[in-house]
Amino acid sequence: MRLAFIAICAAGLCPAADSAGRPLFPVEHAPLTATHEKEILQAVCPGHVAQHGCNACPEESGNSQQTSKKAIWTIVSVMTGHFTSASDENLLLGMNGCEPHANNFGGSVLLTLEDGKWERTWYEAGALTNSCRKIGLATKREILFCESGYMGSGILAKSLYTLDLALPSDKRYGKVILVEDSMNACISGATLRRAFIEKVEFPDLNRDGVPDLRVSVQSGLTKKLTDSEIEKLCPDKLPQPALRGYSVEYFFDTDHFAVTPASRPLLESFE
């Protein structure tokens, strides 16, 4: 099932970051020359190439009839890799535009090099892959580890997940962790949570020569707040709860991160 958290800041949906606004880990973007961009766009939207994008929406999009003299479907990010097989040369393009809010205002296109030319393999609405890094598998194929964020109705959600581009769309996403901060939700009769992902590390936890994963989270709960307290204090004057640090650890198992037995109860407390 596609995660609903992948999106762009211009739409009010932003890549996850630490409390200071920094990315949680280095992302991998490939440089793009003007010549290479034009070649890529010919494969993405043949006959509709404009500066930095396409002047028509893809037929699979929610706005497939929309056209313009200027680019309305633009490249946000480019990643190179061996995503569909160890021998394939792939390009993954994060695209902005041509989709409604329900599809996060964009999507992603996967290209594969065939006989020296880029060919479009698939387009997935709602999937913007502009905050990811590659993970090499034992097979020499690559998957992605990504971060994303979403804010809606006062809830700030931050998510980490894997993305396997060789799989069908309903099986590509592998959830790692979702952390929600509800301090701006102003829900009466409930405790509110202040929480954020503080750090992401890739240590070799089981010493098998393969990087694993450690996610450090800061979290704290308010007391149960009454209607009058919410009306008077929320959101700007709410007393901030004391924060406590937690570490959730995962072993990398073949093609996914599996939470360690010791960390499973902690992970469940965030879900």
C-alpha positions in Angstrom: 0.0 0.0 0.0 1.4 3.4 -0.9 2.4 5.6 2.0 0.6 8.9 2.1 3.5 10.7 3.5 5.7 11.2 0.5 5.3 14.7 -0.8 6.7 18.1 -1.4 7.1 21.1 0.9 5.2 23.4 -1.5 2.2 21.3 -0.8 2.6 21.5 3.0 4.2 18.0 3.0 7.9 17.9 3.5 10.9 15.5 3.8 11.4 14.4 7.4 14.2 16.2 9.3 15.6 16.4 12.8 14.3 19.1 15.3 16.7 21.6 13.7 15.3 21.1 10.2 18.3 19.1 8.9 17.8 15.9 6.8 18.0 12.8 9.0 20.6 11.2 6.6 22.4 12.2 3.4 20.2 11.8 0.4 21.5 10.8 -3.0 20.7 13.0 -6.0 22.4 12.7 -9.4 23.5 15.9 -11.2 21.5 16.7 -14.3 23.0 18.6 -17.3 20.7 20.4 -19.7 21.5 17.9 -22.5 20.8 14.9 -20.2 17.6 16.5 -18.9 16.2 16.9 -22.4 17.1 13.3 -23.3 15.3 12.1 -20.1 12.2 14.2 -20.7 11.9 12.8 -24.2 11.4 9.4 -22.6 9.1 10.8 -19.8 6.8 12.9 -22.0 7.6 12.6 -25.7 6.3 15.5 -27.7 5.6 17.6 -24.6 9.1 18.6 -23.4 9.3 22.1 -21.8 12.1 23.7 -19.8 12.8 21.5 -16.7 9.7 19.4 -17.3 6.7 18.6 -19.4 3.9 20.9 -20.7 1.3 18.1 -20.5 0.3 15.7 -17.7 0.8 11.9 -18.1 -2.3 10.0 -19.2 -2.2 8.0 -15.9 -2.5 11.2 -13.8 -5.4 12.7 -12.1 -5.2 15.7 -14.4 -4.4 13.9 -17.6 -6.2 16.4 -19.9 -4.2 19.4 -18.6 -1.7 21.1 -21.0 0.1 24.4 -21.0 2.7 26.3 -22.9 5.0 26.0 -19.8 6.2 23.1 -17.8 3.4 21.8 -15.4 5.0 18.5 -14.6 8.6 19.1 -13.4 11.6 17.1 -12.2 12.2 17.4 -8.5 15.0 14.8 -8.1 17.0 12.3 -10.0 18.6 9.0 -8.7 20.6 6.5 -10.7 20.9 2.9 -9.8 20.3 -0.8 -10.4 16.7 -0.9 -9.1 14.9 -3.5 -11.3 17.9 -5.9 -11.6 21.6 -5.9 -11.0 22.3 -5.5 -14.7 19.7 -2.8 -15.4 20.6 0.9 -15.6 17.7 2.8 -14.1 16.8 6.4 -13.4 14.3 7.3 -10.8 12.7 10.8 -11.2 10.7 12.5 -8.5 8.1 14.6 -10.3 5.9 17.6 -9.1 2.6 18.5 -10.6 -0.4 16.9 -12.4 -1.8 15.3 -9.3 -4.4 16.4 -6.8 -3.9 16.6 -3.0 -5.0 13.0 -2.6 -2.0 12.0 -4.7 0.4 14.3 -2.9 0.6 16.7 -5.9 3.1 14.6 -7.8 4.6 11.2 -8.4 7.7 9.3 -9.6 8.8 7.9 -12.9 11.2 4.9 -13.3 13.2 4.8 -16.5 15.3 1.8 -17.8 18.1 2.0 -20.4 17.2 -0.2 -23.3 19.4 -0.4 -26.4 21.1 2.9 -25.5 17.8 4.8 -25.0 15.8 5.6 -21.9 12.4 3.9 -21.8 9.7 4.6 -19.2 9.1 1.5 -17.0 6.3 2.9 -14.8 4.8 6.0 -13.4 3.3 6.0 -9.8 1.1 8.8 -8.7 1.6 10.0 -5.2 5.2 8.8 -4.8 7.8 11.5 -4.6 11.2 10.0 -4.0 13.3 13.1 -3.4 14.6 12.1 0.1 16.1 8.7 -0.3 19.4 6.8 -0.2 20.4 3.5 -1.9 21.0 0.2 -0.1 22.9 -2.5 -2.0 21.6 -6.0 -1.8 23.7 -9.2 -1.9 22.3 -9.7 -5.4 23.9 -6.4 -6.5 20.5 -4.9 -7.0 19.6 -1.8 -5.1 16.6 -0.7 -3.0 15.9 2.7 -1.3 15.7 3.9 2.3 13.6 7.0 2.5 12.3 9.6 4.9 9.2 11.8 4.6 6.9 14.0 6.6 3.3 15.1 6.6 1.3 17.7 8.6 -2.5 17.7 8.7 -5.1 18.6 11.4 -2.3 19.5 13.8 -0.5 16.2 13.5 3.1 16.2 12.4 4.0 12.7 11.1 7.5 11.6 10.3 8.2 8.3 8.5 11.1 6.1 7.5 10.5 3.3 5.0 12.2 1.1 2.3 11.2 1.2 -1.3 11.8 -1.7 -3.7 11.2 -0.5 -7.2 11.3 -4.0 -8.7 8.0 -5.0 -6.9 4.4 -4.2 -7.9 3.2 -0.8 -6.6 1.2 -2.4 -3.8 4.3 -4.1 -2.4 7.0 -1.6 -2.9 6.8 0.2 0.4 8.2 -1.4 3.6 7.3 0.6 6.7 10.2 1.1 9.2 8.8 3.6 11.7 6.2 6.3 11.9 6.4 9.0 14.7 3.6 11.4 15.2 3.6 14.7 17.1 0.1 15.8 18.2 1.0 18.9 20.2 -0.8 21.2 17.7 -3.9 18.9 17.3 -5.7 20.5 20.3 -7.6 17.4 21.2 -9.5 17.7 24.5 -9.8 14.9 27.0 -6.6 13.3 25.7 -2.8 13.3 26.3 -0.8 15.0 23.6 2.6 13.8 22.4 5.7 15.8 21.6 7.9 13.5 19.4 10.5 13.6 16.7 13.1 11.5 15.1 16.4 12.8 16.3 19.0 10.7 14.5 19.4 7.9 12.0 22.5 5.7 12.1 23.6 2.6 10.1 25.8 0.5 12.5 26.6 -3.2 12.0 24.6 -4.4 15.0 25.1 -8.1 14.5 28.6 -7.9 13.0 27.7 -9.7 9.7 29.4 -7.0 7.6 26.0 -5.5 6.5 24.9 -2.1 7.8 21.8 -2.3 10.1 19.7 0.6 11.4 19.3 2.6 14.6 16.6 5.2 14.9 16.8 7.6 17.9 13.5 9.2 18.9 12.7 11.9 21.4 9.2 11.6 22.9 7.1 12.9 25.8 3.4 13.0 26.8 1.3 15.8 28.4 -1.2 15.1 31.1 -4.8 14.6 30.0 -6.1 18.0 29.0 -9.6 19.3 29.7 -11.8 21.2 27.3 -11.0 24.5 29.2 -7.3 23.9 29.1 -7.3 23.2 25.4 -9.4 26.3 24.7 -7.1 28.5 26.8 -3.7 27.1 26.0 -3.7 25.3 22.7 -1.5 25.4 20.7 0.9 28.1 21.6 0.7 28.1 25.4 0.6 24.4 26.1 3.2 23.3 28.6 5.8 21.2 26.8 6.2 17.6 28.2 9.5 16.4 29.4 11.2 14.5 26.6 12.9 11.1 26.9 15.3 9.5 24.4 14.6 6.1 22.8 16.6 4.0 20.4 14.8 1.5 18.0 17.2 -1.0 16.3 16.7 -3.1 13.2 18.7 -5.9 11.5 18.9 -5.7 7.8 17.5 -9.0 6.5 18.0 -9.8 2.8 15.9 -6.9 1.5 14.3 -5.2 4.5 14.9 -3.9 8.0 13.5 -6.2 10.7 13.0 -4.7 14.2 15.1 -6.5 16.8 13.2 -8.5 19.4 14.4 -6.1 22.1 13.1 -3.1 20.3 9.7 -4.4 19.2 7.8 -3.3 22.3 9.2 0.2 22.0 8.3 0.4 18.3 4.8 -0.7 19.1 4.4 2.2 21.6 4.8 4.6 18.7 2.1 2.9 16.6 
